[in-house]
């Protein structure tokens, strides 16, 4: 049976303290961050231990790795109630659901919405959705249904939850830009995607989309294999594209959307993916930094983190 020790607990937010937080608590000597959260939540009368945020008393940094040892030399933990939580898997399901719904709904109400200013198409308003527009509909649905499948059955998350209030901020990007904005532009009568005849550029776009999606799928499968179920450990990626960039999944994500841009000629899709690149650039750089820190000389440093020659 492992020994235990007493650790001091301090509220991080004095104005909004955890009212029943004990001044100290006995925890096992080998307790992880997650195990400590469970004990603190129980002692504080909180039903969900994921609400507990633990901070190092010296660096003031949040202890993010839930499987890491919680013991520190200061013998103290700073504790904060992070508020109601939502599972990360649920977050991604909700995020990706937005584009699926918008790209299904907008074509249904198409005869009505484009009569409203500024959508004024006098001669084209009654024309049916074209072949190219239906292809773009299929590409969006394929992409985001793939995302949903990977969220449910492939991805492994290092963190259990995030604050529930952030779901609106996180979902806005996909619901508004990939969903509402792109669907309103792509299915508009008389725009650049309102074509029935495919030209060589369209076939090239389809090939690029298929290549990007397949490679992205392969990378996601590989990344999932680097982490045990329920684990938080990192691994060094060694798959297609990983010799070029830190995050080949982002590289192939952008590749797939380049194919959609070639077919659609849509400004909305360009705005969506360019905004996404800003987010992915930050995430990929963070991953490069984390890999260098954890693996040192074992990791071959990358100059570009997501787009060879650019980022």
Residue pairs with C-beta under 8 A, 6 or more apart in sequence:
2 28
2 29
2 30
3 28
3 29
4 26
4 27
4 28
4 29
5 26
5 27
5 29
5 71
5 75
6 24
6 25
6 26
6 75
7 24
7 25
7 26
7 27
7 36
7 75
7 76
7 77
8 23
8 24
8 75
8 76
8 77
9 21
9 22
9 23
9 24
9 25
9 40
9 76
9 77
9 79
10 57
10 76
10 77
10 78
10 79
11 17
11 18
11 21
11 78
11 79
11 80
12 53
12 55
12 78
12 79
12 80
13 80
13 81
16 81
18 44
18 46
18 79
18 80
18 81
19 44
20 43
20 44
20 45
21 40
21 43
21 44
21 79
22 43
22 44
25 39
25 40
25 43
27 35
27 36
27 39
27 70
28 35
29 71
30 69
30 71
31 39
31 69
31 70
31 71
32 66
32 67
32 68
32 69
32 70
33 54
33 63
33 65
33 66
33 67
33 68
33 69
33 70
34 49
34 66
34 67
34 160
35 70
36 54
36 70
36 77
37 49
37 50
37 52
37 54
37 66
38 49
40 49
40 52
40 54
40 77
40 79
41 47
41 48
41 49
41 51
41 52
42 49
44 52
46 52
46 81
48 84
48 85
50 82
50 85
50 160
50 161
51 81
51 82
51 83
51 84
51 85
52 79
52 80
52 81
52 82
53 62
53 79
53 80
53 81
53 82
54 62
54 63
54 70
54 77
54 78
54 79
55 61
55 62
55 63
55 77
55 78
55 79
55 80
56 63
56 72
56 74
56 77
56 78
57 72
57 74
57 76
57 77
57 78
58 72
58 74
60 78
63 70
64 158
64 159
65 158
65 232
66 158
66 159
66 160
66 232
67 231
67 232
67 233
68 232
70 77
82 163
83 163
83 164
83 165
84 163
84 164
84 165
85 160
85 161
85 162
85 163
85 164
86 161
86 162
86 163
86 164
86 167
87 160
87 161
88 157
88 159
88 160
88 161
88 162
89 151
89 152
89 155
89 157
91 162
91 167
91 170
91 171
92 147
92 151
92 155
93 148
93 151
93 152
94 167
94 171
95 170
95 171
95 173
95 174
95 175
96 144
96 147
96 148
96 151
96 174
97 148
98 171
98 174
98 175
98 176
98 178
98 179
99 140
99 144
99 174
99 175
99 178
99 179
99 182
99 183
100 140
100 141
100 144
100 145
100 148
101 179
102 175
102 179
102 180
102 182
102 183
103 137
103 140
103 141
103 179
103 182
103 183
103 186
104 141
105 183
106 113
106 183
106 184
106 187
107 129
107 133
107 137
107 183
107 187
110 129
110 187
110 189
111 125
111 126
113 119
113 184
114 120
114 121
114 125
114 188
114 189
115 125
119 184
119 188
121 188
121 189
121 190
123 190
124 189
124 190
124 194
125 189
127 189
127 190
127 194
129 137
129 187
130 193
130 194
130 195
130 196
131 195
131 196
131 197
131 198
132 193
132 194
132 195
132 196
132 198
132 202
132 263
132 264
133 186
133 187
133 193
133 194
135 198
135 202
135 206
135 263
136 186
136 193
136 260
136 263
136 264
137 186
137 187
139 209
139 259
139 260
139 263
140 178
140 182
140 183
140 186
140 260
142 213
143 213
143 256
144 178
146 213
146 217
150 217
150 220
154 220
154 221
154 224
155 220
155 224
156 224
156 227
156 229
156 230
156 231
158 227
158 232
162 170
173 275
173 276
173 279
177 268
177 271
177 272
177 275
178 272
181 268
181 271
181 272
182 266
182 268
182 269
182 272
184 268
185 191
185 266
185 267
185 268
185 269
186 193
186 264
186 266
186 268
186 269
187 193
188 194
191 266
192 264
192 265
192 266
193 263
193 264
193 265
193 266
201 262
201 263
202 262
202 263
204 259
204 262
205 258
205 259
205 260
205 261
205 262
205 263
206 259
206 263
207 259
208 255
208 256
208 258
208 259
208 262
209 256
209 259
209 260
209 263
210 259
211 252
211 255
211 256
211 259
212 252
212 253
212 254
212 255
212 256
212 257
212 258
212 259
213 252
213 256
215 240
215 241
215 248
215 252
215 255
216 249
216 252
216 253
216 255
216 256
218 239
218 240
219 237
219 239
219 240
219 241
219 242
219 248
219 249
219 252
220 249
222 237
222 238
222 239
223 237
223 239
223 249
226 233
226 234
226 235
226 236
226 237
227 233
227 234
227 235
234 290
234 291
234 294
234 295
236 291
236 295
236 298
236 299
237 246
237 248
239 248
240 248
241 248
241 251
241 252
242 248
244 251
244 302
244 304
244 308
245 251
245 284
245 302
245 304
245 305
245 306
245 307
245 308
246 284
246 285
246 287
246 288
246 291
246 302
246 304
246 305
246 306
247 280
247 283
247 284
247 287
247 305
247 306
250 280
250 283
250 284
250 306
250 307
251 306
251 307
251 308
253 276
253 280
254 273
254 276
254 277
254 280
254 306
254 307
257 269
257 272
257 273
257 276
258 273
260 266
260 269
261 269
261 270
261 273
277 306
277 307
277 311
280 306
281 305
281 306
281 311
284 305
284 306
284 311
285 305
287 305
288 301
288 302
288 305
291 299
292 299
292 301
304 310
304 311
305 311
